[in-house]
Amino acid sequence: MCHGRGAAAAAALLGALVAITALLPACSKPLFPDNTYRTQYDHYDRLRGQFVEPRQTDAYGRPVPSLRERLKPR
């Protein structure tokens, strides 16, 4: 009988640890905030009026990377 109770307690503890570990990254800051430059080239392009936003909205209103605009030769 004690063996079954100990296994249930261990499973509950493991479940609690997994839940806590899954919630921890939600408290951290994003790696690249939207209001900062990602590279030194972003600052250079903005100063010369050639900066292209990293994301644009598609026909359905979802944000997508603006790769075509960013990789277009100037």
Secondary structure, 3 states (H helix, E strand, C coil): CHHHHHHHHHHHHHHHHHHHHHHHHHHCCCCCCCCCCCCHHHHHHHHCCCCCCCEEECCCCCEEECHHHHHCCC
